[in-house]
Amino acid sequence: MDRSIVLALHPHREAARRAALTVATMLQREGITPVMLAGEHAALISYTGPIDTHIHVVPDDYMSGTHGDSELVMVLGGDGTMLRAARHFHASQVPIMGINLGHIGFLAESERKDLKTAVHRAANREYTVEARMAVDITVSHGDEVIHQDWALNEVTLEKNRETAMIEVVVGVDARPVSSFGCDGVILATPTGSTAYAFSAGGPIVWPEVEALLMVPISAHALFAKPLVVSPSSRLGVEYLDRRPAVRASLWCDGTHTFDVPPGSRLEAVRSAAPVHFARLNLGPFTDRLVAKFQLPVAGWRGPQDAA
């Protein structure tokens, strides 16, 4: 059977374009067909002009379901590119491997300097597959479901720019916990605990810990602390309609997806289908955390070997 690997990239960044052409050439030498979505390929050649490397171009909805036949998605870019690829390809359950060309690149598995090694190991299937939790989101108004969505890192209900504050009631498993005014509420996975939730004061949760997080943003309340709950729990945020002119927005993994009217209820639950990451490095998450955030660890006198 012919083998193929999808290349996903930020085509408007020169580093990603150069990396894509390098990877495509290397895959061809390994007897593997490089595949690219039509929109990204068109943007790529709009910068580079015609290219010698043969890339198999597929429709933009390729592998948005379970019909795709590529064995791996290689993402060339930063965390934003990784999140866009996860959103597009997660339903296919094909593993995703990130090559960091951005800044922190917390979701990436390899850095720019290790690009050739990563391609070689991908071609030889020298990686393990790790499942990461995602969340399904439902927005309802009264008895009507008005929007459904999905996120790998987090879903956020946030005030619009012209709004001073929104008022919410938050709850867990159909039971109320607290009400307050705030700039928004983040509902996150362990993968998202190092992203927006972390910036808002939430805890860092190790990837192997199965949990859901609720983190208020700039809440005006005595009790508005981050919550860590069971992965089987249902997180709820009710957006009160005391000021009908006020508007809020739903953001999924940093992308605005829906304008939420007052009086709506947002619920987030663990997605039935996880996102699969292709892992090259099996070192402890602690080391990744220290390296990516450049944390000071001088003075540590404990064991040097990973448990």
C-alpha positions in Angstrom: 0.0 0.0 0.0 1.3 3.5 -0.9 2.3 5.5 2.1 1.4 9.2 2.6 2.0 11.9 5.2 0.1 15.2 5.4 2.1 18.4 5.8 0.3 21.1 7.7 1.9 24.5 7.9 1.4 28.3 8.3 2.0 29.0 4.6 2.5 32.8 5.2 5.6 32.2 7.2 8.9 31.8 5.4 10.4 29.4 7.8 7.4 27.1 7.5 7.5 27.3 3.6 11.2 26.3 3.6 10.6 23.5 6.0 7.6 22.2 4.0 9.7 21.9 0.8 12.6 20.3 2.7 10.3 17.7 4.4 8.4 17.0 1.1 11.7 16.3 -0.7 12.9 14.0 2.2 9.6 12.1 2.3 9.8 11.4 -1.5 13.3 10.0 -1.1 11.8 7.6 1.6 9.1 6.5 -0.9 6.4 8.4 1.0 3.9 10.8 -0.8 3.7 14.2 0.8 0.1 15.5 1.0 -1.1 19.0 1.4 -4.5 20.7 1.6 -5.4 22.7 -1.4 -5.7 26.0 0.4 -2.4 25.7 2.1 -0.7 24.5 -1.1 -2.1 27.4 -3.1 -0.8 29.9 -0.5 2.5 28.1 -0.5 3.1 28.4 -4.3 1.8 32.0 -4.3 5.0 32.8 -2.5 7.4 30.2 -4.0 6.1 30.0 -7.5 6.1 26.5 -9.2 8.1 23.9 -7.3 10.0 20.8 -8.4 8.9 18.7 -5.5 5.7 16.7 -6.2 3.1 17.3 -3.5 -0.2 15.5 -3.7 -2.9 18.2 -3.3 -6.2 17.1 -1.7 -9.4 19.1 -1.0 -9.5 21.2 2.1 -12.0 18.8 3.8 -9.6 15.8 3.4 -9.6 13.7 6.5 -12.1 15.8 8.2 -14.0 12.5 8.8 -12.7 9.0 9.1 -12.1 8.4 5.4 -8.6 9.7 5.2 -5.8 7.3 4.5 -2.6 9.2 5.4 -0.7 7.6 8.3 0.5 10.9 10.0 0.1 14.6 10.0 3.3 16.6 10.3 2.7 20.1 11.5 5.4 22.7 10.7 4.9 25.8 12.9 4.1 26.9 16.4 1.3 26.0 18.8 -1.3 28.0 16.8 -0.6 25.9 13.7 -0.7 22.8 15.8 -4.1 23.7 17.2 -5.5 24.4 13.7 -4.3 21.1 12.5 -5.8 19.3 15.5 -9.1 21.0 14.9 -9.1 19.9 11.2 -7.8 16.4 11.6 -9.0 15.2 15.0 -12.0 13.3 13.7 -9.7 11.1 11.6 -7.8 9.9 14.6 -4.6 10.1 12.6 -1.6 10.9 14.8 -0.3 14.5 14.7 3.5 15.3 15.1 4.5 18.9 15.7 7.8 20.4 14.5 8.2 23.7 16.3 9.1 26.7 14.1 7.5 29.2 16.5 8.4 30.4 20.0 7.5 28.2 22.9 6.0 25.4 20.9 4.6 23.5 23.9 2.6 21.1 21.8 5.5 20.3 19.3 7.5 17.2 19.5 10.7 18.4 17.8 12.5 21.7 17.2 13.7 23.3 14.0 17.3 22.0 14.4 16.1 18.4 14.6 13.9 18.6 11.5 15.7 16.0 9.4 15.9 13.5 12.4 12.1 13.9 13.0 11.3 13.2 9.3 13.6 10.2 9.3 11.9 8.8 12.4 8.5 9.5 11.0 9.3 7.7 7.8 10.5 4.7 9.8 7.5 4.9 12.2 9.8 5.3 15.2 7.3 7.1 17.4 4.8 6.3 20.0 1.2 7.6 20.0 -0.2 9.4 23.0 -4.0 10.2 23.4 -4.9 13.7 24.7 -8.3 14.7 26.1 -10.4 17.2 24.2 -13.7 18.8 25.0 -17.1 19.0 23.3 -19.0 22.2 23.8 -22.8 22.9 23.6 -24.4 26.3 23.7 -28.1 26.4 24.4 -30.7 29.2 24.8 -33.7 27.9 26.6 -34.5 24.5 25.2 -32.8 25.2 21.9 -29.2 24.2 21.1 -27.8 27.1 19.2 -24.1 26.1 18.7 -21.9 23.1 19.1 -18.1 23.1 19.0 -14.8 21.3 20.0 -11.5 22.3 21.5 -8.2 20.6 22.4 -6.8 23.3 24.7 -9.7 25.3 26.0 -13.1 26.9 25.3 -13.6 30.4 26.7 -16.7 32.5 27.2 -15.3 36.1 27.1 -16.7 39.6 27.2 -16.5 41.5 24.0 -14.1 44.4 23.7 -16.7 47.1 24.2 -18.2 45.3 27.3 -17.0 46.2 30.8 -17.9 42.8 32.4 -20.2 39.9 32.0 -22.2 38.2 34.8 -22.2 34.4 35.0 -23.2 31.5 37.2 -20.8 28.5 37.1 -21.6 25.0 38.0 -20.4 21.4 37.9 -22.6 18.4 37.1 -25.8 20.4 37.0 -25.2 21.9 40.4 -24.4 25.7 40.9 -21.0 26.6 42.4 -20.8 30.4 42.4 -21.9 33.6 40.5 -19.8 36.6 39.8 -18.9 39.3 37.3 -15.8 38.7 35.2 -14.0 39.1 32.0 -14.7 35.5 31.1 -14.4 31.8 32.1 -12.0 29.3 30.7 -12.9 25.6 30.5 -9.7 23.7 29.8 -8.1 20.3 29.3 -4.8 19.2 30.9 -3.2 20.0 27.5 -4.6 23.5 27.7 -3.5 24.0 31.3 -0.1 25.4 30.1 -1.9 27.9 27.7 -4.6 30.5 28.4 -5.7 28.9 31.6 -2.1 29.1 32.9 -2.0 32.9 32.0 -5.2 33.4 33.9 -3.9 31.8 37.1 -4.9 28.2 36.7 -2.8 25.2 37.7 -0.5 23.2 35.5 -1.9 19.7 35.1 0.3 16.9 33.9 -0.9 15.4 30.6 -1.5 11.9 32.1 -3.9 13.4 34.7 -7.4 13.1 33.4 -9.3 16.1 34.5 -11.2 19.2 33.4 -10.4 22.7 34.6 -12.6 25.8 35.1 -10.6 29.1 35.5 -12.4 32.5 35.9 -10.8 35.5 34.2 -10.5 38.6 36.3 -13.5 37.7 38.5 -14.9 40.3 41.0 -15.7 37.8 43.8 -14.4 36.4 47.0 -14.7 32.8 45.8 -13.7 32.6 42.1 -10.9 30.1 42.3 -9.8 27.7 39.6 -11.5 24.3 39.9 -10.1 20.9 38.8 -12.8 18.2 38.4 -13.3 14.7 37.2 -13.0 14.0 33.5 -16.5 12.6 33.6 -18.0 15.9 35.0 -20.0 18.4 33.1 -18.8 22.0 33.4 -21.5 24.7 33.0 -21.5 28.4 32.6 -24.7 30.4 32.5 -24.4 33.8 30.9 -27.0 35.9 32.8 -29.2 38.3 30.9 -29.5 41.1 33.3 -28.1 43.5 30.7 -29.5 42.4 27.3 -27.3 44.8 25.4 -24.1 43.1 26.6 -22.5 40.6 24.3 -20.0 37.8 24.8 -18.0 35.6 22.5 -17.1 31.9 22.4 -13.5 31.2 21.7 -12.1 27.7 20.9 -8.4 27.2 21.1 -7.9 30.9 20.5 -10.3 31.2 17.6 -13.5 33.2 17.8 -16.3 30.8 16.8 -19.6 32.2 18.0 -21.3 35.3 19.4 -23.2 34.2 22.6 -26.4 36.0 23.5 -27.3 36.8 27.1 -29.4 34.1 28.7 -27.3 31.3 27.1 -25.9 28.2 28.8 -22.5 26.8 27.9 -21.6 23.2 28.8 -18.3 21.4 28.2 -17.7 17.7 28.5 -14.9 15.3 27.7 -14.9 14.5 24.0 -15.5 10.9 23.1 -12.6 11.0 20.6 -9.2 12.1 21.9 -6.5 13.7 19.9 -3.5 11.5 19.1 0.0 13.0 19.3 3.0 11.2 17.7 5.7 11.3 20.3 9.4 11.1 19.6 10.6 12.0 23.1 9.4 10.0 26.0 11.2 12.1 28.7 9.1 13.3 31.7 6.7 16.2 31.3 8.6 17.9 34.1 11.7 18.3 31.9 9.5 19.7 29.0 7.9 22.2 31.4 11.3 23.4 32.7 12.8 23.7 29.1 9.8 25.4 27.5 9.3 28.0 30.2 13.0 28.3 31.0 12.4 27.8 34.7 15.2 28.3 37.1 16.2 25.0 38.8 19.7 25.8 40.2 20.1 24.4 43.7 18.1 21.2 43.2 19.7 18.4 45.2 17.3 15.6 44.5 17.9 12.6 42.3 19.1 13.5 38.8 17.6 10.5 37.0 14.0 10.5 35.9 11.7 8.2 37.8 
